[in-house]
Amino acid sequence: MMKRLLAVWHARNLEFLRDRPTLLFTLLLPVGIVIGMGIIFGGPPRPLFTVGVLGTRIDTRANAFLHERYVRFVPIHDESAGLHEVTHQRIDLLVDVHGPIRYWVNTDSPKGYIIEKLLIAADPGAQRQPVTGQAIPYVDWLFPGILAMNMMFSCLFGVGYVVLRYRKSGFLKRLHATPLTAFEFLTAQVLSRLSLIVFVTVVLYVGIGAIIHFHSAGSIALLLLLAIIGSLSMIALGLTIAARFSSEELVGGLLNLLTWPMMLLSGVWFSVAGSPRWVQWVADIFPLTQVIQAARAVMLDGAGIERIMPNLIYLAATTLVFLLFGAWSFRWRVD
């Protein structure tokens, strides 16, 4: 028995080692994650406070307060938008350094209380304009990201492995003998998975909402539209991975190569606003980032379709690109 067991063990090890793409992903993926996280969250100490400065650019010569250490100064183009940020405690202070310095501080914000002391020490003549408003609870901020992440996993793995199984079992080879085109087959797979994902997402939205009573200020219909278009984009992305490959290990590695960066950089668990600018540009490429940004804008801020229209257009465009690429590279049989 031991001899037979060792023979199978040895054969399986050789099979894995000879699958070079899979071996490469197994070795490089953890290394890439560690190095990437070190680049994103390493470096010098991060700012303790965030201060909005009215204007299109920040001139540090305008006031001595703008030289404070451990404070992140961000330009705010519109006063009403800045007041909205202060009210919801997304920034700790809003200042106007054009002319006599004015500032808005949320009297309910502990960090706002401290950064106000620093401002007064730098400029005792600053004019105070208080606002009030509670910060959005973390669970309310987190909820859209959790729903979107669940959609991502269902879209990518739920479609990728199904198509792979069809190819390995010979089912696709039999379909190839019919008038069915690759684009028609992929579109049918997209629509099938879409109906299941939207149903599950609606059930989770209603069920979790009944338990935790999360904050949702926007239109339910707009959220549903976003869920449909976002799911389409991520399903089509999963199909591009499974359209050609026949190795389960390779497809699994590629899907993990997509899901891990999206899960870490798309703002599911934490905001990447304080990360380097290039990290934010990379994050904006991911469909998951677009879904989460739009969902939080609708649920937390009550945004309308005009505000999230760029997100919707991006998701619709990527859906079409992924589907066309998947249909072009689709392979019916295992070579």
Secondary structure, DSSP 8 states (H G I E B T S, - for coil): -HHHHHHHHHHHHHHHHH-HHHHHHHHHHHHHHHHHHHHHH-SS---SEEEEEESSS--TTS-GGGG-TTEEEEEES-HHHHHHHHHTTSSSEEEE-SSS-EEEEETT-HHHHHHHHHHHHH-TT-EEEEE------HHHHHHHHHHHHHHHHHHHHHHHHHHHHHHHHTHHHHHHTSS--HHHHHHHHHHHHHHHHHHHHHHHHHHHHHHH-----S-HHHHHHHHHHHHHHHHHHHHHHHTT---HHHHHHHHHHHHHHHHHHTTSSS--TTS-HHHHHHHHHSHHHHHHHHHHHHHHH---HHHHHHHHHHHHHHHHHHHHHHHHH---S--
